[in-house]
Amino acid sequence: NFHTFYYFYYLNHPERYEKHIAEYHAEFLKDDLATCEKYDVDILFQPSMLDVYSNLTNKITLSGLLVDRFIKKRAWNPNLANGYGDIISLYLLMNLKIFNIVSPDVSVIGEKDVYELTSYLKSLIDDLNYSIKLIIAPTIRDSNGVALSSRNAALNKEELINVSSVYKTLQEVSTWSEYPSIQRVKMYINERIEASDGTVNYIDICCAETLEELKTIDRKAVILVSTQFGNVIELYDNIIIEPKHLGYAR
């Protein structure tokens, strides 16, 4: 028999955790429960970060190319960069702990916010010999291309229209048969987002398999974008691209 198991956990800095988890219960828990009922989920598991990590000062800290890169990219905002090593380690280790508790055959995780970390989690599953099939699910989007996420839900109507420019631009770039230099691709994306009253935190173009930053787009790649619109300071999106011809003139 096949059973569907839905788990949710909220990670944040310990001093802000209780406030934010209370906000989740007030705003989103009812919707999540309705979704579980709609799709016949058998079990809803909602562990507390503080229950799983009763002593947050005594834990494993992970490092490596993807984690270090993820932290480095947040250096544009010191308030976000500080403490992100702990949050990233908690994200990865919480998943591994839940795998140990639940022993799933298949785990489905969305790709939108944490493409880099989901890829790192996949590597950990392989390295630790977990017999789990990890499925990275595509982002669910509104008709205008905006991802259906709690962060985007905080935007007003005008901001949502502006945010839609991000994915539209990424989609357009993904249709190119040839790509110019990495710098020119980034400049094009940046200009389109700024024209829609957005601010770009960073744009990365990486190998889709290893997530190493590319110097030229000569293989299957992923464009990773972090932007600001309105009061929401970190909105992520990404798209897979693949050159149809190995040329760099456009």
ZIMOGI-V448260 format. One record per pair of residues at least 24 apart in sequence whose ideal C-beta (glycine too) atoms are under 10 Angstrom apart, sorted by the first residue. I is the first residue (numbers start at 1). GAP is how many residues later the second one is. D is the distance in whole Angstrom. If there is no record, write none. Layout:
I/GAP/D + I/GAP/D
This chain:
1/41/10 + 2/40/9 + 2/103/8 + 2/104/9 + 3/38/9 + 3/39/4 + 3/40/7 + 3/101/9 + 3/102/10 + 4/32/9 + 4/35/7 + 4/36/7 + 4/37/5 + 4/38/5 + 4/39/8 + 4/40/10 + 4/102/10 + 4/104/10 + 5/36/7 + 5/37/7 + 5/38/5 + 5/39/8 + 5/40/6 + 5/93/9 + 5/97/6 + 5/98/10 + 5/99/6 + 5/101/10 + 5/102/9 + 6/26/8 + 6/27/10 + 6/29/8 + 6/30/5 + 6/33/9 + 6/35/5 + 6/36/9 + 6/37/7 + 6/38/5 + 6/39/7 + 6/40/9 + 6/102/10 + 7/36/8 + 7/37/8 + 7/38/4 + 7/39/7 + 7/40/7 + 7/87/9 + 7/88/9 + 7/91/6 + 7/94/9 + 7/95/7 + 7/97/9 + 7/100/9 + 8/24/6 + 8/28/10 + 8/36/8 + 8/37/8 + 8/38/5 + 8/39/9 + 9/36/9 + 9/37/7 + 9/38/6 + 9/39/8 + 9/40/6 + 9/42/10 + 9/43/8 + 9/81/9 + 9/82/9 + 9/85/6 + 9/86/9 + 9/88/10 + 9/89/8 + 10/36/9 + 10/37/10 + 10/38/8 + 10/39/7 + 10/84/10 + 11/38/6 + 11/42/10 + 11/75/9 + 11/76/6 + 11/77/9 + 11/78/10 + 11/79/5 + 11/80/6 + 11/83/7 + 12/37/8 + 12/71/10 + 12/75/7 + 12/78/9 + 13/43/10 + 13/69/9 + 13/70/6 + 13/71/10 + 13/73/8 + 13/74/7 + 13/77/10 + 14/35/8 + 14/36/7 + 14/39/9 + 14/42/5 + 14/43/10 + 14/69/10 + 14/72/9 + 14/76/10 + 15/68/10 + 17/31/8 + 17/32/6 + 17/33/7 + 17/39/9 + 18/30/10 + 18/32/8 + 21/25/10 + 21/27/7 + 21/28/8 + 21/29/9 + 23/127/10 + 24/126/8 + 27/123/8 + 27/126/9 + 28/122/6 + 28/125/9 + 31/119/10 + 43/59/9 + 45/53/7 + 45/56/8 + 45/57/7 + 47/47/8 + 47/50/8 + 47/51/7 + 47/54/8 + 49/41/7 + 49/45/7 + 52/38/9 + 52/41/9 + 52/42/6 + 52/45/6 + 52/46/8 + 52/49/9 + 53/37/7 + 53/40/8 + 53/41/8 + 53/44/9 + 56/30/8 + 56/34/8 + 57/29/10 + 59/27/8 + 59/30/7 + 59/31/8 + 59/34/7 + 60/29/7 + 60/30/10 + 60/32/9 + 60/33/6 + 60/36/10 + 61/24/6 + 61/25/7 + 61/27/9 + 61/28/5 + 61/29/10 + 61/32/9 + 62/26/7 + 62/27/5 + 62/28/9 + 62/29/9 + 62/30/6 + 62/31/7 + 62/34/10 + 62/58/8 + 62/62/8 + 63/25/9 + 63/26/8 + 64/28/10 + 64/56/7 + 64/59/8 + 64/60/10 + 65/51/10 + 65/55/8 + 65/58/10 + 65/145/8 + 65/146/7 + 65/147/8 + 66/26/10 + 66/49/10 + 66/50/5 + 66/51/7 + 66/52/10 + 66/53/7 + 66/54/4 + 66/55/10 + 66/57/8 + 66/140/10 + 66/144/9 + 66/145/6 + 66/146/10 + 67/24/10 + 67/25/8 + 67/49/9 + 67/50/8 + 67/53/7 + 69/47/7 + 69/51/10 + 69/135/8 + 69/137/9 + 69/142/8 + 69/143/9 + 69/144/8 + 70/44/8 + 70/46/5 + 70/47/6 + 70/50/8 + 70/141/10 + 72/130/10 + 73/43/9 + 73/128/8 + 73/129/5 + 73/131/7 + 73/151/9 + 73/153/7 + 74/127/8 + 74/128/9 + 74/152/9 + 74/160/8 + 75/127/9 + 76/123/10 + 76/124/10 + 76/125/5 + 76/126/7 + 76/150/9 + 76/152/10 + 76/157/10 + 77/124/7 + 77/149/10 + 77/151/9 + 77/156/7 + 77/157/8 + 79/154/9 + 80/121/9 + 80/153/8 + 80/154/7 + 88/26/9 + 88/28/9 + 88/29/6 + 88/32/9 + 91/26/6 + 91/27/10 + 91/29/9 + 91/30/8 + 92/25/7 + 92/26/10 + 92/28/7 + 92/29/6 + 92/31/10 + 92/32/6 + 93/31/9 + 95/26/6 + 95/29/8 + 95/30/9 + 95/39/9 + 96/25/8 + 96/28/7 + 96/29/8 + 96/32/7 + 96/34/8 + 99/25/10 + 99/26/8 + 99/29/9 + 99/31/6 + 99/33/6 + 99/35/10 + 100/30/9 + 102/30/10 + 103/27/9 + 103/28/9 + 103/29/9 + 104/26/9 + 104/27/10 + 104/28/6 + 104/29/9 + 104/30/10 + 105/26/8 + 105/27/7 + 105/28/7 + 106/26/7 + 106/27/5 + 106/28/8 + 106/29/6 + 107/25/6 + 107/26/7 + 107/27/5 + 107/28/7 + 107/29/10 + 108/25/9 + 108/26/8 + 108/27/5 + 108/28/8 + 108/29/5 + 109/25/7 + 109/26/7 + 109/27/6 + 109/28/7 + 110/25/10 + 110/26/8 + 110/27/5 + 110/28/8 + 110/29/6 + 110/30/8 + 110/37/9 + 110/39/9 + 111/24/10 + 111/25/5 + 111/26/7 + 111/27/6 + 111/28/6 + 111/111/9 + 111/125/10 + 111/127/7 + 111/129/10 + 112/25/9 + 112/26/9 + 112/27/4 + 112/28/9 + 112/29/9 + 112/35/5 + 112/36/9 + 112/37/6 + 112/39/10 + 112/40/10 + 112/123/10 + 112/124/6 + 112/125/7 + 112/126/7 + 113/26/9 + 113/34/9 + 113/36/7 + 113/37/10 + 113/38/8 + 113/113/10 + 113/121/9 + 113/122/9 + 113/123/5 + 113/124/9 + 113/125/9 + 114/122/8 + 114/124/10 + 115/24/10 + 115/91/9 + 115/93/9 + 115/96/8 + 115/107/6 + 115/109/6 + 115/121/8 + 115/122/9 + 115/123/5 + 115/124/10 + 115/125/10 + 116/88/9 + 116/90/8 + 116/95/6 + 116/106/9 + 116/108/7 + 116/120/10 + 116/122/9 + 119/87/10 + 119/89/9 + 119/90/9 + 119/91/9 + 119/92/6 + 119/103/9 + 120/91/8 + 123/87/10 + 123/88/10 + 138/102/10 + 139/28/9 + 139/97/10 + 139/98/8 + 139/99/8 + 139/100/10 + 141/26/7 + 141/96/10 + 142/25/10 + 144/24/8 + 145/24/10 + 145/25/9 + 145/26/7 + 145/92/9 + 146/89/9 + 146/91/9 + 147/88/8 + 147/89/8 + 147/90/7 + 149/86/8 + 149/87/9 + 149/88/10 + 151/78/10 + 151/81/6 + 151/82/10 + 151/83/7 + 151/84/6 + 151/85/8 + 152/77/9 + 152/80/8 + 152/83/7 + 152/85/10 + 153/79/10 + 154/75/10 + 154/76/8 + 154/77/8 + 154/78/6 + 154/81/10 + 155/74/6 + 155/75/6 + 155/76/9 + 155/77/6 + 155/80/8 + 156/73/10 + 156/74/7 + 156/75/10 + 158/39/9 + 158/71/10 + 158/72/9 + 159/37/10 + 159/38/8 + 159/39/9 + 159/70/5 + 159/71/4 + 159/72/9 + 159/73/8 + 159/76/10 + 160/69/9 + 160/70/10 + 161/35/8 + 161/36/10 + 161/68/10 + 162/31/9 + 162/33/9 + 162/34/4 + 162/35/5 + 162/36/6 + 162/65/10 + 162/67/6 + 162/68/8 + 163/30/9 + 163/33/8 + 163/34/10 + 163/35/7 + 163/64/8 + 163/66/5 + 163/67/9 + 163/69/9 + 163/72/7 + 163/74/9 + 164/32/8 + 165/24/10 + 165/27/6 + 165/28/6 + 165/29/10 + 165/30/7 + 165/31/4 + 165/32/9 + 165/33/7 + 165/62/9 + 165/64/9 + 166/26/8 + 166/27/6 + 166/30/8 + 166/32/7 + 166/34/9 + 166/59/6 + 166/60/10 + 166/61/6 + 166/63/9 + 166/69/7 + 166/70/9 + 166/71/5 + 166/73/10 + 167/58/9 + 167/70/6 + 167/71/9 + 167/72/7 + 168/24/8 + 168/28/9 + 169/24/7 + 169/26/10 + 169/27/9 + 169/54/10 + 169/56/9 + 169/68/9 + 169/70/9 + 170/33/10 + 170/53/6 + 170/54/10 + 170/55/7 + 170/67/6 + 170/68/7 + 170/69/4 + 170/70/10 + 170/71/8 + 171/68/7 + 172/67/10 + 173/32/10 + 173/44/10 + 173/50/7 + 173/66/7 + 173/68/6 + 174/47/10 + 174/49/8 + 174/65/5 + 174/66/7 + 174/67/5 + 174/68/8 + 175/66/9 + 175/69/9 + 176/41/9 + 176/65/8 + 176/67/8 + 176/68/8 + 176/69/10 + 176/74/7 + 177/66/7 + 177/67/4 + 177/68/6 + 177/70/8 + 177/73/9 + 178/39/9 + 178/65/6 + 178/66/7 + 178/67/5 + 178/68/8 + 178/69/4 + 178/70/7 + 178/71/7 + 178/72/6 + 179/26/9 + 179/35/10 + 179/37/8 + 179/38/4 + 179/39/9 + 179/42/9 + 179/62/8 + 179/63/10 + 179/64/6 + 179/65/10 + 179/66/9 + 179/67/9 + 179/68/8 + 179/69/6 + 179/70/9 + 179/71/7 + 180/36/10 + 180/37/9 + 180/67/9 + 180/68/6 + 180/69/7 + 180/70/5 + 181/34/9 + 181/35/7 + 181/36/9 + 181/67/6 + 181/68/10 + 181/69/10 + 182/31/8 + 182/32/6 + 182/33/6 + 182/34/7 + 182/35/7 + 182/39/9 + 182/66/10 + 184/64/9 + 184/66/8 + 185/32/7 + 185/36/10 + 185/38/8 + 185/56/9 + 185/65/9 + 186/37/9 + 186/39/10 + 188/62/9 + 189/34/7 + 189/36/7 + 189/38/10 + 190/35/9 + 190/37/10 + 193/32/8 + 193/34/6 + 193/35/10 + 193/36/9 + 194/33/10 + 196/31/10 + 196/33/8 + 197/31/10 + 197/32/7 + 197/33/9 + 198/27/10 + 198/29/5 + 198/30/7 + 198/31/5 + 198/32/9 + 198/37/8 + 199/27/10 + 199/28/6 + 199/29/4 + 199/30/8 + 199/34/9 + 200/25/7 + 200/26/7 + 200/27/6 + 200/28/8 + 201/24/8 + 201/25/4 + 201/26/6 + 201/27/6 + 201/32/8 + 201/33/7 + 201/34/9 + 201/35/9 + 202/24/5 + 202/25/9 + 203/24/9 + 204/34/9 + 205/36/8 + 206/32/10 + 208/30/10 + 208/32/6 + 208/33/8 + 208/34/8 + 216/27/9 + 216/30/9 + 216/32/7 + 217/24/7 + 217/25/9 + 217/26/6 + 217/29/9 + 217/31/8 + 218/25/7 + 218/28/6 + 218/29/10 + 218/30/9 + 219/24/8 + 219/27/9
